[in-house]
Amino acid sequence: MSDSGRGGQFYWCTRHHRVETDADVCPAKHVLGPYNSAADAENALQRVQERNEAWDAEDARWAGEDK
């Protein structure tokens, strides 16, 4: 992946467990984002968890497993 297009953004590094900016961002395979704010980047894993739970629930509904 290219580093182009990463202007003024924030990222959550899954390797270092911290918010990173364009100035110190790890390779793309280690980051989530880009996000518009450090706070959004810091909450990235929570958003991932919420989305995964929602998708799992939707998959269960499709499979007829909803309760």
Secondary structure as GFF3:
##gff-version 3
##sequence-region A 1 67
A	DSSP	beta_strand	10	13	.	.	.	ID=ss1
A	DSSP	beta_strand	18	21	.	.	.	ID=ss2
A	DSSP	three_ten_helix	28	30	.	.	.	ID=ss3
A	DSSP	beta_strand	31	35	.	.	.	ID=ss4
A	DSSP	alpha_helix	38	42	.	.	.	ID=ss5
A	DSSP	alpha_helix	44	62	.	.	.	ID=ss6
###
